[in-house]
């Protein structure tokens, strides 16, 4: 069992580890990731932390320690063999017998993911579980944290627990978000309960993806209620959809929401588009340098391919601005695209969004690059394959001819 520690301490450990990794302080980062691996609440958090520690140890040539941490990650439930094989941080381990033995062990027990879109698992039980806990917490608000821990997170699906580790992180913050948005959460229950009836629309998008990309797989989709900081993400167990952030209606109260929250609140009818976006993240090739260019293309391709499969973009807020300022956006982006700082372009809406200029413009740039590449190709299925399997991002940008096309507009 992990050592009990406060969620705030875990967040501080994670932030310190991530900052050290970015600054190439790999030994310091590894030590913090190892602490996280011992203390994280759910298995996904433990596995990811040990994996990150292994990367750091490998980068400084501490082979035995790196292999120990990689084995600890797998023991905790980490199963992404393709990531282990493609991650350049682990390159120094690949010739070792222990590394090869670990890969053989993973290969002997592969995760089976449906290739038939009709067999994809769509899990809505966590939404019902949330509302039961919500009603209980409304009756006993002084026990809200304990109630959500016991009745929602601890009893939740593996998808909910992954989402907790990746996005929620602290039940106190989860409760504080609801207390700050009482009218909002009270109003969205009927919309969140419509998700189970959207199966046909979601599967239609899956079928279109299979048509465009025959190699597509369809992992489970878990619909959860979060703390309004992520509409969707993915884990090794499947796609994780923050349904509360995609549950708007014309009469949904918005007075308690920040500017970014108002702008990102999607109508419930667009939920299948978000699922399609997250499926692209599941399918896209893993690994590669952590440059801004890579991050933008990976996010932009998720929007672009989701539009191909559903007919709609998952969001439009940064497209309106981007279309009106495309040349300036590109000029600004090129100054940072080869670096590893994504802070001004991706997941920056909460800190940098204004009435005049949205955050997340990296999504817009990536979308335009992928769109330009797709338009260049005569074989559209091959184009989709190429987009999902990029190994050289600067070469992909060059092949798209995006910059040249933009200069003529």
Buried (B, 14 or more C-beta within 10 A) or exposed (E): EBEEBEBEEBEEBBEBBBEBBEEEBBEBBBBBBBBBBBBBBBBBBBBBBBBBBBBBBBBBEBBEBBBBBBBBBBEBBBBBBEBBBBBEBBEBBEEBEBBEEBBEEBEEEEEEBBEEBEEBEBBBBBBEBBBEBBEBBEEEEEEBBEBBBEBBBEBBBBBBBBBBBBBBBBBBBBBBBBEBBEEBBEBBBEBBBBBBEBBEBBBBBBBBBBBBBEEBBBBBBBBBBBBBBBBBBBBBBBBBBBBBBBBBBEEBBBEBBBBBBBBBBBEBBBBBBBBBBBBBBBBBEBBBEBBBBBBBBBBBBBBBBBBBBBEBBBBEBBBEBBEEBBEEBBEBBEEBBEEEEBEBBBBBBEEBBEEEEBBBBBBBBBBBBBBBBBEEBEEEEEBBBBBBEBEEBEEBBEBBBBEEBBEEE
